[in-house]
Amino acid sequence: MGTNRRAMMTPCRLTGIATGPPHMGIRHLSNDARAPRQPKHTIMDLELGNQRVLITGGSRGIGLACAAGFLREGARVAIVSRSAENLAKACAKLAEGQGEFAKDVVAVSADLTNIAEAARAVEEAVAGLGGIDILVTSAGAAKRRPPDELTPQLWQEAMTAKYFSYINVIDPVVKRMAQ
Ligand SMILES: NC(=O)c1ccc[n+]([C@@H]2O[C@H](COP(=O)([O-])OP(=O)(O)OC[C@H]3O[C@@H](n4cnc5c(N)ncnc54)[C@H](OP(=O)(O)O)[C@@H]3O)[C@@H](O)[C@H]2O)c1
């Protein structure tokens, strides 16, 4: 049940859930006291429908919130994180919140600090989505430490966790996008 460090793809086949239209409702409240206090709702099309989005760190926190937002806009989403268990929980949450839009979410388990695993995760996302139009990098986090506790080794670990986990994905994705 722990972290699965082997890169593997787990397509989330989630069905039988109610759905709604992909849109973002924006409420405009009038300052005019004479105007009826009825909110107007504007539909804003962000033109993300059918865009193929790879989100690293998509199983939790900011990455998971991004996945929900993109699905709401009608985009197709692949999420990457190390733990297959976290990915499965994320898929369940997305299905709860985004219904039918979440049924084709592609979940890829990979440790993005590893160059080969990151490249493989990109390939699996491409295979699942048919390509990548948008990349959101939100994986990993560096531990906060008081400056006098920092050492070159800790700097290196932090850069591996937080910087190279991004570069390892950006590099193959940019090269694919340039083709
Ligand atoms: N939250 C904030 O206030 C804040 C502010 C500024 C910047 N940020 C930055 O924004 C990013 C996301 O923050 P967050 O708060 O959403 O973090 P979080 O809740 O800790 O989520 C991190 C995500 O990254 C995945 N992950 C961690 N290490 C990984 C690795 N080596 N390979 C693949 N996936 C990995 C985690 O899943 P697994 O554990 O399953 O791998 C999880 O999905 C971080 O880089 C953070 O430093 C956050």
The ligand as a MOL file (V3000), in Angstrom:
LIG
                    3D

  0  0  0     0  0            999 V3000
M  V30 BEGIN CTAB
M  V30 COUNTS 48 52 0 0 0
M  V30 BEGIN ATOM
M  V30 1 N 0.9370 24.9560 -0.8340 0
M  V30 2 C 1.5220 26.1450 -0.8840 0
M  V30 3 O 1.1750 27.1020 -0.1800 0
M  V30 4 C 2.6640 26.3880 -1.8720 0
M  V30 5 C 3.1890 27.6690 -2.0020 0
M  V30 6 C 4.1910 27.8990 -2.9380 0
M  V30 7 C 4.6810 26.8570 -3.6860 0
M  V30 8 N 4.1700 25.6200 -3.5390 0 CHG=1
M  V30 9 C 4.7300 24.5590 -4.3700 0
M  V30 10 O 3.6980 24.0360 -5.2190 0
M  V30 11 C 3.9130 22.6410 -5.3850 0
M  V30 12 C 2.6620 21.8770 -4.9310 0
M  V30 13 O 2.3740 22.2180 -3.5890 0
M  V30 14 P 1.2530 21.4340 -2.7670 0
M  V30 15 O 1.0290 22.2000 -1.5160 0
M  V30 16 O 0.0880 21.1220 -3.6680 0 CHG=-1
M  V30 17 O 2.0550 20.0890 -2.4160 0
M  V30 18 P 1.4970 18.6760 -1.8770 0
M  V30 19 O 0.1130 18.7710 -1.3920 0
M  V30 20 O 2.5500 18.1360 -0.9650 0
M  V30 21 O 1.4670 17.7740 -3.2110 0
M  V30 22 C 2.6480 17.3900 -3.8200 0
M  V30 23 C 2.3160 16.4460 -4.9750 0
M  V30 24 O 3.5360 16.0630 -5.6110 0
M  V30 25 C 3.6360 14.6310 -5.6420 0
M  V30 26 N 5.0510 14.3370 -5.5570 0
M  V30 27 C 5.9240 14.6180 -4.5560 0
M  V30 28 N 7.1640 14.2150 -4.8480 0
M  V30 29 C 7.0800 13.6430 -6.0770 0
M  V30 30 C 8.0240 13.0090 -6.9320 0
M  V30 31 N 9.3180 12.8950 -6.5940 0
M  V30 32 N 7.6070 12.5250 -8.1200 0
M  V30 33 C 6.3110 12.6180 -8.4840 0
M  V30 34 N 5.3760 13.2150 -7.7340 0
M  V30 35 C 5.7480 13.7150 -6.5410 0
M  V30 36 C 2.7950 14.1610 -4.4560 0
M  V30 37 O 2.2820 12.8480 -4.6150 0
M  V30 38 P 3.0960 11.5310 -4.1220 0
M  V30 39 O 3.4130 11.7160 -2.6720 0
M  V30 40 O 2.1470 10.4010 -4.3940 0
M  V30 41 O 4.3040 11.4180 -4.9660 0
M  V30 42 C 1.6480 15.1570 -4.5430 0
M  V30 43 O 0.7360 14.7750 -5.5600 0
M  V30 44 C 5.1460 22.2690 -4.5620 0
M  V30 45 O 6.2700 22.2580 -5.4270 0
M  V30 46 C 5.2310 23.3810 -3.5500 0
M  V30 47 O 6.5450 23.5600 -3.0970 0
M  V30 48 C 3.1750 25.3640 -2.6580 0
M  V30 END ATOM
M  V30 BEGIN BOND
M  V30 1 1 1 2
M  V30 2 2 2 3
M  V30 3 1 2 4
M  V30 4 1 4 5
M  V30 5 2 4 48
M  V30 6 2 5 6
M  V30 7 1 6 7
M  V30 8 2 7 8
M  V30 9 1 8 9
M  V30 10 1 8 48
M  V30 11 1 9 10
M  V30 12 1 9 46
M  V30 13 1 10 11
M  V30 14 1 11 12
M  V30 15 1 11 44
M  V30 16 1 12 13
M  V30 17 1 13 14
M  V30 18 2 14 15
M  V30 19 1 14 16
M  V30 20 1 14 17
M  V30 21 1 17 18
M  V30 22 2 18 19
M  V30 23 1 18 20
M  V30 24 1 18 21
M  V30 25 1 21 22
M  V30 26 1 22 23
M  V30 27 1 23 24
M  V30 28 1 23 42
M  V30 29 1 24 25
M  V30 30 1 25 26
M  V30 31 1 25 36
M  V30 32 1 26 27
M  V30 33 1 26 35
M  V30 34 2 27 28
M  V30 35 1 28 29
M  V30 36 1 29 30
M  V30 37 2 29 35
M  V30 38 1 30 31
M  V30 39 2 30 32
M  V30 40 1 32 33
M  V30 41 2 33 34
M  V30 42 1 34 35
M  V30 43 1 36 37
M  V30 44 1 36 42
M  V30 45 1 37 38
M  V30 46 2 38 39
M  V30 47 1 38 40
M  V30 48 1 38 41
M  V30 49 1 42 43
M  V30 50 1 44 45
M  V30 51 1 44 46
M  V30 52 1 46 47
M  V30 END BOND
M  V30 END CTAB
M  END
